[in-house]
Amino acid sequence: MNIYDVSRKAGVSIATVSRVLNGSPNVSERTRTLVLEVMDELGYTPNVFARGLGLGTIQTIGIMCSDSSDPYLAHAIYYLEQGLRSHGYDSILCCTGRSLETKQKYFDLLRSKKVDAIILAGSKFVEPKPRDNDYILEAARELPIMLVNGWLEGENIYSTLCDDRMATHNAAGKMIASGCRSLLYLYTSQSYSGAGKLQGYKDALGGYGLPVREEYIHQCPKDILAARDLLLHLHREGLPFDGVLASDDTLAVGAVKYAHAAGKSIPDDLSIIGYNNSNYAICTDPELTSIDSKIEALCTTTINTLMGVFNGGNVPSRTTIAADLIKRATTKF
């Protein structure tokens, strides 16, 4: 028996049940009485939502990420833990890797610890096959699930997203407008975020009447030297390109290294844009133009949304934040 059953039986939202449990004044007496009667009828004992009643909460949030060594995710973990601490919550971190089986294992582990909510940091937790996300949807019947830069539709699931598609669309458009006509796209994954970035690149080409050519789209491991070597290989194969748009700063740094190795002048011969505006962007020579995906704002918004859920507020299931393009020396627009 869980809050989802109470919600369904009473014909109200989970948020309304939560407001009743927290004594929120934003509930009519009729609705409050109905929900309490249904709880009594079902024998429901509040747990993770009953913060104000002191029943079951451990003031702890579970956080899952696929790879804590990734600079983007490392920053996400830092901002999430910092935000939770400011609201009096502890956190339990699980680093899962990419295996679905391992993700489910750690997810179940956090649920067994009776955490008050689970935050999924990064877009790699949303699987392309809908049935592979059933374990998340099922858990959301009992506790809030928060996604940082991932999207999964479902009751009691809340997503905070960077508009990756528009970010790459704008960046590619600026490169094309500045003279790039053979724009190469490098990406690391086909996650929800990755798919949005790729589509933005394609949208920009179409907007300028340029064809989408598969030989200009390449997946690459998130590794500087792997990106450099891939570009050197394409160069030796005779593929002409005058710009590189990368889904991650790591790949963009590899493009800078390629340019040095191939004797290309940046940005005159080769323009380069990375993604995430990480420390890598200011460690290259020349410094790297990069898209700032607003990781701090994403995490802060996620925490604020979660606190709103706990307090019985009306919070959006999806919040989108616009990225910024940070101009440095690898572009000529």
C-alpha positions as CSV (number, residue, x, y, z in Angstrom):
1,M,0.0,0.0,0.0
2,N,1.5,3.4,-1.0
3,I,0.6,7.0,-1.7
4,Y,-0.1,6.1,-5.3
5,D,-3.0,3.8,-4.2
6,V,-4.4,6.6,-2.0
7,S,-4.2,9.0,-4.9
8,R,-5.9,6.7,-7.3
9,K,-8.7,5.7,-4.8
10,A,-9.4,9.2,-3.8
11,G,-9.3,10.5,-7.3
12,V,-6.7,13.2,-6.5
13,S,-3.1,13.8,-7.5
14,I,-0.1,12.5,-5.5
15,A,0.7,16.2,-4.8
16,T,-2.7,16.7,-3.2
17,V,-2.2,13.6,-0.9
18,S,1.2,15.0,0.0
19,R,-0.3,18.4,0.9
20,V,-2.8,16.7,3.1
21,L,0.0,14.8,4.9
22,N,1.9,18.0,5.4
23,G,-1.0,19.9,6.7
24,S,-0.9,22.4,3.8
25,P,-3.6,25.1,3.9
26,N,-3.9,24.8,0.1
27,V,-6.4,21.9,0.3
28,S,-10.1,22.3,0.8
29,E,-11.7,20.7,3.9
30,R,-13.7,18.4,1.6
31,T,-10.7,17.1,-0.2
32,R,-8.7,16.7,3.1
33,T,-11.5,14.7,4.6
34,L,-11.8,12.5,1.5
35,V,-8.1,11.7,1.5
36,L,-7.9,11.0,5.2
37,E,-11.0,8.7,4.9
38,V,-9.3,6.8,2.0
39,M,-6.1,6.4,4.0
40,D,-8.1,5.0,6.9
41,E,-10.0,2.7,4.6
42,L,-6.9,1.4,2.9
43,G,-4.9,1.1,6.1
44,Y,-2.2,3.4,4.6
45,T,0.7,4.4,6.9
46,P,2.5,7.5,5.6
47,N,6.3,7.2,5.2
48,V,8.5,9.3,2.9
49,F,5.9,12.0,2.4
50,A,5.0,12.4,6.0
51,R,7.9,14.7,6.9
52,G,5.8,16.9,9.2
53,L,4.4,13.9,11.0
54,G,7.7,12.4,11.8
55,L,6.7,9.0,10.3
56,G,9.4,7.2,8.3
57,T,11.5,10.0,6.9
58,I,15.3,9.6,7.3
59,Q,16.1,13.0,5.9
60,T,18.3,11.3,3.3
61,I,18.2,11.5,-0.5
62,G,19.7,8.9,-2.9
63,I,21.8,10.2,-5.8
64,M,22.7,8.0,-8.7
65,C,25.2,8.8,-11.5
66,S,26.8,6.7,-14.1
67,D,30.4,7.9,-13.7
68,S,31.6,10.2,-11.0
69,S,35.0,10.6,-12.7
70,D,33.2,12.5,-15.5
71,P,33.7,16.3,-14.9
72,Y,30.1,17.2,-15.7
73,L,28.7,14.5,-13.4
74,A,31.3,15.3,-10.7
75,H,30.1,18.9,-10.7
76,A,26.5,17.8,-10.6
77,I,27.1,15.6,-7.5
78,Y,28.8,18.5,-5.8
79,Y,26.0,21.0,-6.4
80,L,23.3,18.4,-5.5
81,E,25.0,17.4,-2.2
82,Q,25.6,21.1,-1.4
83,G,21.9,22.0,-2.1
84,L,20.6,19.0,-0.1
85,R,22.8,19.9,2.9
86,S,21.5,23.4,2.9
87,H,18.0,22.0,3.4
88,G,19.0,19.6,6.2
89,Y,19.3,16.5,4.1
90,D,22.0,13.9,3.9
91,S,22.7,11.9,0.7
92,I,23.8,8.5,-0.4
93,L,25.7,8.3,-3.7
94,C,25.7,5.3,-6.0
95,C,27.9,5.2,-9.2
96,T,26.4,2.7,-11.5
97,G,28.2,2.5,-14.7
98,R,26.1,2.0,-17.9
99,S,24.8,-1.5,-17.3
100,L,21.0,-1.5,-16.9
101,E,21.3,-4.4,-14.5
102,T,23.6,-2.5,-12.2
103,K,21.5,0.6,-12.4
104,Q,18.5,-1.4,-11.2
105,K,20.5,-3.0,-8.5
106,Y,21.7,0.3,-7.0
107,F,18.2,1.7,-7.4
108,D,16.7,-1.1,-5.4
109,L,19.5,-0.7,-2.8
110,L,18.5,3.0,-2.3
111,R,14.9,2.1,-2.0
112,S,15.7,-0.5,0.6
113,K,17.4,2.2,2.6
114,K,14.0,4.1,2.7
115,V,15.5,7.3,1.2
116,D,13.0,10.1,0.9
117,A,13.6,10.6,-2.9
118,I,16.1,9.5,-5.6
119,I,17.9,11.9,-7.9
120,L,19.2,10.5,-11.2
121,A,22.1,12.7,-12.4
122,G,22.6,12.7,-16.1
123,S,20.5,11.5,-19.1
124,K,21.9,8.0,-19.2
125,F,19.3,6.6,-16.8
126,V,16.4,6.9,-19.4
127,E,16.6,3.8,-21.6
128,P,15.5,3.8,-25.3
129,K,13.2,0.7,-24.7
130,P,10.2,1.9,-22.6
131,R,10.0,-1.4,-20.6
132,D,13.5,-0.9,-19.3
133,N,12.3,2.2,-17.5
134,D,9.5,0.4,-15.7
135,Y,11.5,0.0,-12.5
136,I,11.7,3.9,-12.2
137,L,8.0,4.3,-12.9
138,E,7.1,1.7,-10.3
139,A,9.3,3.3,-7.7
140,A,7.7,6.7,-8.4
141,R,4.5,5.3,-6.8
142,E,6.2,5.5,-3.5
143,L,8.7,8.3,-3.6
144,P,9.7,11.3,-5.8
145,I,12.1,10.6,-8.7
146,M,14.2,13.6,-9.9
147,L,16.0,13.6,-13.2
148,V,18.9,16.0,-13.9
149,N,19.0,16.6,-17.6
150,G,16.9,13.6,-18.4
151,W,13.3,13.2,-19.3
152,L,10.9,10.4,-18.4
153,E,7.1,11.0,-18.3
154,G,5.3,9.6,-15.3
155,E,3.4,10.5,-12.1
156,N,5.7,11.8,-9.4
157,I,8.7,12.1,-11.8
158,Y,10.3,15.5,-12.1
159,S,12.8,16.6,-14.8
160,T,15.1,19.6,-15.0
161,L,16.7,19.9,-18.4
162,C,19.1,22.0,-20.4
163,D,17.8,22.8,-23.8
164,D,20.6,20.9,-25.5
165,R,18.9,20.8,-28.9
166,M,18.6,24.6,-29.1
167,A,22.1,25.0,-27.7
168,T,23.7,23.0,-30.5
169,H,21.4,24.5,-33.1
170,N,22.5,28.0,-32.2
171,A,26.2,27.1,-32.0
172,A,26.2,25.3,-35.3
173,G,24.3,28.2,-36.9
174,K,26.9,30.6,-35.7
175,M,29.7,28.5,-37.2
176,I,27.9,28.2,-40.5
177,A,27.1,31.9,-40.6
178,S,30.8,32.6,-40.0
179,G,31.8,30.6,-43.1
180,C,31.9,26.9,-42.1
181,R,30.5,24.8,-44.9
182,S,31.9,21.4,-43.9
183,L,30.9,21.1,-40.3
184,L,31.9,17.9,-38.5
185,Y,29.9,16.7,-35.5
186,L,31.4,14.5,-32.8
187,Y,29.3,13.0,-30.0
188,T,29.9,10.5,-27.2
189,S,26.5,8.9,-26.6
190,Q,22.9,8.4,-27.8
191,S,21.3,9.3,-24.5
192,Y,18.3,11.6,-24.3
193,S,20.7,14.6,-24.1
194,G,22.9,13.2,-26.8
195,A,19.9,12.8,-29.2
196,G,18.9,16.4,-28.6
197,K,22.3,17.7,-29.3
198,L,22.6,15.8,-32.6
199,Q,19.1,16.9,-33.7
200,G,20.1,20.5,-33.0
201,Y,23.1,20.1,-35.3
202,K,20.9,18.7,-38.0
203,D,18.4,21.5,-37.6
204,A,21.0,24.1,-38.1
205,L,22.2,22.5,-41.3
206,G,18.7,22.3,-42.7
207,G,18.1,26.0,-41.7
208,Y,21.0,27.0,-43.9
209,G,20.1,24.7,-46.8
210,L,23.0,22.4,-46.2
211,P,22.6,18.6,-46.5
212,V,23.0,16.3,-43.5
213,R,25.8,13.9,-44.5
214,E,26.4,10.9,-42.3
215,E,30.2,10.9,-43.1
216,Y,30.3,14.2,-41.1
217,I,28.7,12.7,-37.9
218,H,30.9,10.4,-35.8
219,Q,30.6,8.8,-32.3
220,C,33.8,8.8,-30.3
221,P,34.8,7.7,-26.8
222,K,35.0,10.6,-24.3
223,D,38.8,10.7,-24.6
224,I,41.0,13.5,-25.9
225,L,43.5,11.3,-27.8
226,A,40.7,9.2,-29.3
227,A,39.1,12.3,-30.7
228,R,42.4,13.6,-32.0
229,D,43.2,10.3,-33.7
230,L,39.7,10.0,-35.2
231,L,40.1,13.4,-36.8
232,L,43.6,12.6,-38.1
233,H,42.2,9.4,-39.6
234,L,39.4,11.4,-41.4
235,H,42.0,13.9,-42.6
236,R,44.1,11.1,-44.0
237,E,41.1,9.6,-45.7
238,G,40.6,12.9,-47.5
239,L,37.4,14.1,-45.8
240,P,37.4,18.0,-45.9
241,F,36.1,19.8,-42.8
242,D,36.5,23.4,-41.7
243,G,34.6,23.2,-38.3
244,V,34.1,20.7,-35.4
245,L,31.1,20.9,-33.1
246,A,31.5,18.5,-30.2
247,S,29.0,17.2,-27.7
248,D,31.6,17.4,-24.9
249,D,34.7,19.6,-24.2
250,T,36.8,16.5,-24.1
251,L,36.2,15.8,-27.8
252,A,36.7,19.5,-28.6
253,V,40.1,19.5,-26.9
254,G,40.9,16.5,-29.1
255,A,40.0,18.6,-32.1
256,V,42.5,21.3,-31.0
257,K,45.2,18.7,-30.7
258,Y,44.3,17.5,-34.2
259,A,44.7,21.0,-35.6
260,H,48.1,21.4,-34.0
261,A,49.2,17.9,-35.4
262,A,47.8,18.6,-38.8
263,G,49.2,22.2,-39.1
264,K,45.8,23.8,-39.1
265,S,45.3,27.3,-37.9
266,I,42.6,27.9,-35.4
267,P,40.1,29.4,-36.1
268,D,41.1,30.4,-39.6
269,D,41.4,26.9,-41.0
270,L,39.3,25.1,-38.3
271,S,36.6,26.5,-36.0
272,I,35.9,24.4,-32.9
273,I,33.1,24.5,-30.3
274,G,32.8,22.2,-27.2
275,Y,30.1,21.5,-24.7
276,N,29.7,22.0,-20.9
277,N,32.1,24.9,-20.5
278,S,34.3,22.8,-18.3
279,N,37.8,23.5,-17.0
280,Y,39.1,21.9,-20.2
281,A,37.9,24.9,-22.2
282,I,40.5,27.2,-20.6
283,C,43.3,24.7,-20.6
284,T,43.8,24.6,-24.3
285,D,45.8,26.9,-26.6
286,P,43.8,28.7,-27.9
287,E,41.1,28.7,-25.3
288,L,37.9,26.9,-26.4
289,T,34.6,28.3,-27.3
290,S,32.1,26.2,-25.4
291,I,28.4,25.8,-24.6
292,D,27.6,26.4,-20.9
293,S,25.0,23.8,-20.0
294,K,24.2,25.5,-16.7
295,I,24.9,22.4,-14.5
296,E,24.7,24.5,-11.3
297,A,21.3,26.0,-12.2
298,L,20.1,22.5,-13.2
299,C,21.0,21.0,-9.8
300,T,19.7,24.0,-7.8
301,T,16.4,23.9,-9.6
302,T,16.2,20.1,-9.0
303,I,16.6,20.6,-5.3
304,N,14.1,23.5,-5.2
305,T,11.6,21.3,-7.1
306,L,12.1,18.4,-4.7
307,M,11.6,20.7,-1.6
308,G,8.4,21.9,-3.3
309,V,7.2,18.3,-3.7
310,F,7.9,17.6,0.0
311,N,6.0,20.7,1.1
312,G,3.0,19.8,-1.0
313,G,3.4,22.7,-3.5
314,N,2.3,22.7,-7.1
315,V,5.6,22.1,-9.0
316,P,6.1,21.5,-12.7
317,S,7.0,18.0,-13.9
318,R,9.4,19.5,-16.4
319,T,11.6,22.6,-16.2
320,T,13.9,23.6,-19.1
321,I,16.9,25.9,-18.8
322,A,18.5,27.7,-21.7
323,A,22.3,27.2,-22.3
324,D,24.8,30.0,-23.0
325,L,27.5,30.0,-25.6
326,I,30.8,31.2,-24.2
327,K,32.9,32.7,-26.9
328,R,36.7,32.2,-26.8
329,A,39.4,31.9,-29.4
330,T,38.5,28.8,-31.4
331,T,35.7,30.5,-33.3
332,K,35.7,33.5,-35.6
333,F,32.1,34.8,-35.4
